[in-house]
Amino acid sequence: MKLKTNVSENSLRRTFVEQGFDESQIRFLINSVNENVDIRLFADKRFSYEKMRALKDGIALGFDMTPCAKESVTVQEIRREIRRRIWLIEYNVPAEVRNDYFEYVDLIGE
């Protein structure tokens, strides 16, 4: 299988393994690449799968998640920051998008 970057999934997987990512992180990163998501912000082996997912969710909502992409920031703090930004007028997040996000977070239990 070729990814959108013309790198084979096996090649990408080998690279992630060599860098020390665990299997859940690797699957998540490969899926993100397949979705054409820029993984540079959250592709850090020190970040749990859950932390990577939370950062990606914020990015998908159009937020700059750079301030949250630190080892010291917890998943709960990232989720709290996303919730805070969703309600800020300056981000203009539509009600349907807000509701979908909150349903999703309830579904995954975060």
MARTI-895093 format. One record per residue: residue number from 1; y negated, x negated, z negated of N, C-alpha, C in turn. Coordinates in Angstrom, 3 decimals. Layout:
BEGIN
REC    nr        n.Y        n.X        n.Z       ca.Y       ca.X       ca.Z        c.Y        c.X        c.Z
REC   NUM          Y          X          Z          Y          X          Z          Y          X          Z
...
***
This chain:
BEGIN
REC    nr        n.Y        n.X        n.Z       ca.Y       ca.X       ca.Z        c.Y        c.X        c.Z
REC     1      1.182     -0.844      0.000      0.000      0.000      0.000     -1.238     -0.884      0.000
REC     2     -2.163     -0.581      0.879     -3.421     -1.317      0.939     -4.495     -0.521      0.202
REC     3     -5.277     -1.203     -0.582     -6.396     -0.568     -1.255     -7.600     -0.576     -0.319
REC     4     -8.633      0.142     -0.683     -9.828      0.209      0.154    -10.493     -1.148      0.330
REC     5    -10.159     -2.084     -0.510    -10.751     -3.422     -0.422     -9.924     -4.337      0.477
REC     6     -8.890     -3.786      1.131     -7.972     -4.562      1.975     -7.156     -5.572      1.182
REC     7     -7.061     -5.385     -0.093     -6.212     -6.217     -0.945     -5.004     -5.356     -1.287
REC     8     -3.827     -5.915     -1.193     -2.651     -5.109     -1.515     -2.618     -4.816     -3.010
REC     9     -1.999     -3.705     -3.328     -1.886     -3.334     -4.739     -1.096     -4.387     -5.503
REC    10     -0.045     -4.937     -4.887      0.757     -5.973     -5.552     -0.073     -7.218     -5.833
REC    11     -0.905     -7.590     -4.891     -1.767     -8.758     -5.070     -2.760     -8.523     -6.208
REC    12     -3.348     -7.341     -6.218     -4.295     -6.999     -7.281     -3.584     -6.964     -8.631
REC    13     -2.394     -6.362     -8.650     -1.609     -6.291     -9.888     -1.314     -7.696    -10.407
REC    14     -0.878     -8.608     -9.524     -0.599     -9.994     -9.934     -1.836    -10.653    -10.536
REC    15     -2.971    -10.422     -9.901     -4.224    -10.996    -10.406     -4.512    -10.499    -11.816
REC    16     -4.363     -9.186    -12.037     -4.628     -8.622    -13.361     -3.634     -9.142    -14.396
REC    17     -2.375     -9.264    -14.013     -1.359     -9.806    -14.929     -1.721    -11.233    -15.316
REC    18     -2.090    -12.033    -14.324     -2.476    -13.429    -14.583     -3.685    -13.514    -15.508
REC    19     -4.558    -12.518    -15.441     -5.749    -12.516    -16.293     -5.474    -11.968    -17.685
REC    20     -4.256    -11.452    -17.913     -3.874    -11.020    -19.253     -4.046     -9.547    -19.554
REC    21     -4.246     -8.714    -18.541     -4.354     -7.270    -18.773     -2.977     -6.698    -19.069
REC    22     -2.924     -5.638    -19.904     -1.648     -4.981    -20.159     -1.404     -3.909    -19.085
REC    23     -0.230     -3.311    -19.114      0.174     -2.392    -18.039     -0.739     -1.164    -17.935
REC    24     -1.130     -0.577    -19.060     -2.007      0.605    -18.992     -3.379      0.233    -18.417
REC    25     -3.889     -0.919    -18.784     -5.160     -1.382    -18.227     -5.024     -1.616    -16.716
REC    26     -3.922     -2.245    -16.321     -3.704     -2.550    -14.903     -3.636     -1.264    -14.083
REC    27     -2.850     -0.299    -14.532     -2.756      0.977    -13.805     -4.124      1.627    -13.686
REC    28     -4.880      1.610    -14.786     -6.205      2.228    -14.778     -7.141      1.514    -13.802
REC    29     -7.130      0.195    -13.817     -8.004     -0.570    -12.928     -7.629     -0.362    -11.466
REC    30     -6.347     -0.361    -11.160     -5.915     -0.136     -9.779     -6.299      1.271     -9.321
REC    31     -6.094      2.262    -10.175     -6.507      3.631     -9.827     -8.012      3.711     -9.600
REC    32     -8.765      3.014    -10.407    -10.227      3.016    -10.259    -10.632      2.386     -8.932
REC    33     -9.988      1.287     -8.571    -10.271      0.653     -7.280     -9.910      1.609     -6.148
REC    34     -8.776      2.301     -6.271     -8.377      3.280     -5.257     -9.387      4.414     -5.127
REC    35    -10.076      4.723     -6.216    -11.101      5.768     -6.214    -12.459      5.226     -5.777
REC    36    -12.474      3.952     -5.386    -13.692      3.284     -4.921    -14.738      3.152     -6.033
REC    37    -14.276      2.950     -7.257    -15.154      2.753     -8.408    -15.327      1.255     -8.631
REC    38    -16.551      0.838     -8.837    -16.841     -0.561     -9.153    -16.358     -0.828    -10.577
REC    39    -15.371     -1.686    -10.717    -14.737     -1.912    -12.024    -15.346     -3.076    -12.793
REC    40    -16.330     -3.747    -12.225    -16.848     -4.965    -12.861    -17.323     -4.750    -14.294
REC    41    -17.881     -3.599    -14.592    -18.420     -3.359    -15.932    -17.322     -3.218    -16.985
REC    42    -16.205     -2.611    -16.625    -15.181     -2.337    -17.640    -13.876     -3.109    -17.451
REC    43    -13.780     -3.963    -16.450    -12.564     -4.760    -16.249    -12.591     -5.976    -17.164
REC    44    -12.352     -5.726    -18.416    -12.375     -6.765    -19.445    -11.110     -6.591    -20.282
REC    45    -10.254     -7.595    -20.317     -8.975     -7.460    -21.020     -9.137     -7.188    -22.514
REC    46    -10.323     -7.447    -23.052    -10.565     -7.151    -24.470    -10.811     -5.660    -24.702
REC    47    -11.065     -4.915    -23.622    -11.321     -3.475    -23.734    -10.005     -2.715    -23.625
REC    48     -9.805     -1.777    -24.529     -8.620     -0.922    -24.445     -8.734     -0.024    -23.215
REC    49     -7.593      0.528    -22.841     -7.572      1.498    -21.753     -8.562      2.628    -22.046
REC    50     -8.583      3.107    -23.278     -9.470      4.210    -23.664    -10.939      3.831    -23.515
REC    51    -11.267      2.604    -23.862    -12.653      2.145    -23.733    -13.032      2.042    -22.254
REC    52    -12.121      1.503    -21.442    -12.375      1.435    -20.001    -12.613      2.836    -19.438
REC    53    -11.772      3.772    -19.862    -11.881      5.156    -19.376    -13.214      5.771    -19.784
REC    54    -13.630      5.547    -21.010    -14.907      6.104    -21.477    -16.077      5.522    -20.675
REC    55    -16.041      4.221    -20.439    -17.107      3.593    -19.650    -17.127      4.140    -18.229
REC    56    -15.947      4.286    -17.639    -15.858      4.835    -16.284    -16.383      6.266    -16.246
REC    57    -16.086      7.051    -17.272    -16.578      8.433    -17.321    -18.102      8.477    -17.334
REC    58    -18.710      7.582    -18.106    -20.176      7.529    -18.132    -20.745      7.128    -16.785
REC    59    -20.101      6.166    -16.138    -20.532      5.725    -14.806    -20.420      6.880    -13.814
REC    60    -19.320      7.644    -13.901    -19.107      8.775    -12.998    -20.193      9.839    -13.156
REC    61    -20.764      9.918    -14.345    -21.859     10.859    -14.589    -23.207     10.305    -14.147
REC    62    -23.208      9.065    -13.682    -24.438      8.467    -13.179    -25.226      7.681    -14.214
REC    63    -24.609      7.391    -15.334    -25.298      6.667    -16.400    -25.068      5.163    -16.270
REC    64    -26.070      4.392    -16.633    -25.920      2.942    -16.734    -25.240      2.670    -18.074
REC    65    -23.990      2.262    -18.009    -23.209      2.066    -19.226    -23.231      0.625    -19.710
REC    66    -24.051     -0.217    -19.101    -24.120     -1.630    -19.465    -24.324     -1.841    -20.969
REC    67    -25.243     -1.099    -21.620    -25.433     -1.329    -23.056    -24.180     -1.046    -23.900
REC    68    -23.272     -0.236    -23.378    -22.056      0.121    -24.117    -20.886     -0.792    -23.800
REC    69    -21.016     -1.641    -22.798    -19.908     -2.498    -22.357    -19.868     -3.786    -23.164
REC    70    -19.706     -3.616    -24.466    -19.625     -4.747    -25.388    -18.382     -4.576    -26.239
REC    71    -17.792     -5.677    -26.617    -16.583     -5.622    -27.431    -16.829     -4.896    -28.759
REC    72    -18.033     -5.008    -29.291    -18.341     -4.425    -30.602    -18.568     -2.911    -30.557
REC    73    -18.748     -2.329    -29.384    -18.996     -0.892    -29.262    -17.657     -0.165    -29.181
REC    74    -17.483      0.861    -30.012    -16.218      1.597    -30.059    -16.194      2.707    -29.006
REC    75    -15.002      3.212    -28.759    -14.847      4.338    -27.833    -15.645      5.535    -28.342
REC    76    -15.595      5.775    -29.640    -16.329      6.898    -30.221    -17.836      6.735    -30.009
REC    77    -18.335      5.533    -30.137    -19.763      5.295    -29.898    -20.127      5.516    -28.432
REC    78    -19.233      5.120    -27.528    -19.479      5.350    -26.105    -19.510      6.845    -25.824
REC    79    -18.529      7.581    -26.341    -18.488      9.040    -26.141    -19.735      9.706    -26.729
REC    80    -20.167      9.237    -27.888    -21.379      9.785    -28.516    -22.598      9.527    -27.636
REC    81    -22.680      8.329    -27.054    -23.803      7.988    -26.178    -23.783      8.837    -24.908
REC    82    -22.610      9.065    -24.360    -22.511      9.931    -23.181    -22.974     11.341    -23.529
REC    83    -22.496     11.870    -24.666    -22.931     13.212    -25.092    -24.441     13.270    -25.256
REC    84    -25.015     12.236    -25.843    -26.471     12.197    -26.048    -27.188     12.247    -24.702
REC    85    -26.738     11.432    -23.766    -27.398     11.368    -22.462    -27.232     12.650    -21.660
REC    86    -26.085     13.299    -21.808    -25.841     14.537    -21.062    -26.904     15.580    -21.378
REC    87    -27.395     15.602    -22.598    -28.360     16.617    -23.013    -29.806     16.209    -22.761
REC    88    -30.054     14.956    -22.404    -31.428     14.522    -22.153    -31.936     15.056    -20.816
REC    89    -33.123     15.608    -20.831    -33.712     16.185    -19.624    -33.861     15.139    -18.527
REC    90    -34.169     13.902    -18.884    -34.403     12.864    -17.875    -33.185     12.611    -16.984
REC    91    -31.988     12.928    -17.481    -30.781     12.723    -16.667    -30.440     13.945    -15.816
REC    92    -30.960     15.102    -16.191    -30.810     16.318    -15.397    -29.350     16.592    -15.012
REC    93    -28.474     16.557    -15.994    -27.055     16.815    -15.750    -26.856     18.333    -15.688
REC    94    -26.345     18.834    -14.563    -26.145     20.278    -14.427    -25.184     20.827    -15.483
REC    95    -25.379     22.070    -15.865    -24.560     22.708    -16.896    -23.076     22.665    -16.546
REC    96    -22.737     22.884    -15.293    -21.330     22.865    -14.885    -20.706     21.487    -15.099
REC    97    -21.452     20.447    -14.801    -20.960     19.071    -14.996    -20.794     18.793    -16.488
REC    98    -21.777     19.217    -17.283    -21.668     19.061    -18.745    -20.407     19.744    -19.266
REC    99    -20.228     20.995    -18.866    -19.082     21.766    -19.351    -17.766     21.126    -18.924
REC   100    -17.696     20.675    -17.670    -16.486     20.006    -17.191    -16.198     18.754    -18.000
REC   101    -17.233     17.987    -18.321    -17.044     16.770    -19.108    -16.514     17.106    -20.504
REC   102    -17.125     18.084    -21.165    -16.702     18.433    -22.522    -15.265     18.976    -22.534
REC   103    -14.887     19.758    -21.519    -13.508     20.247    -21.422    -12.546     19.077    -21.232
REC   104    -12.929     18.130    -20.378    -12.112     16.944    -20.117    -11.919     16.134    -21.399
REC   105    -12.982     15.905    -22.147    -12.893     15.112    -23.384    -12.008     15.833    -24.400
REC   106    -12.107     17.159    -24.472    -11.227     17.913    -25.353     -9.771     17.756    -24.916
REC   107     -9.535     17.787    -23.606     -8.182     17.677    -23.072     -7.546     16.325    -23.410
REC   108     -8.326     15.255    -23.300     -7.778     13.918    -23.587     -7.830     13.566    -25.069
REC   109     -8.470     14.420    -25.851     -8.471     14.245    -27.300     -9.429     13.192    -27.827
REC   110    -10.541     13.015    -27.142    -11.522     12.025    -27.624    -12.806     12.710    -28.048
***
